[in-house]
Amino acid sequence: LSFPHPAGFPTPESSEVHLGEIYINIQRTAEYKGVSSRILLWPCDVLLVHGVLHCLGYDHKKKGDIIAMERLETQLLRRLGVQRSMR
């Protein structure tokens, strides 16, 4: 789940940029993949990148949006050294 930071939401005075919040249920992800949550690492990377893109305003409501978001996810994951094979 990702929740973009709402405009105008009060935050402490800081130079930090708040994109929002991302929640990943590792146990649920492990159940989806059918593996032990102790050995589940890479899908969390994929989900984290996906959530960050949502916080940056990307979505997958239209086919063109899906293609653009998946292309960017793949590029970012490659730069992180993660093979994308979750889908």
SULVENGI-V882814 format. One record per helix or strand of 2 or more residues. SS is the DSSP state (2 for helix, 1 for strand). FROM is the first residue (numbers start at 1). LEN is the number of residues. Records with the same first field share a line. If there is no record, write none. Layout:
SS: FROM-LEN ; FROM-LEN
//
This chain:
1: 2-3 ; 20-3
2: 26-8 ; 42-14 ; 63-18
//
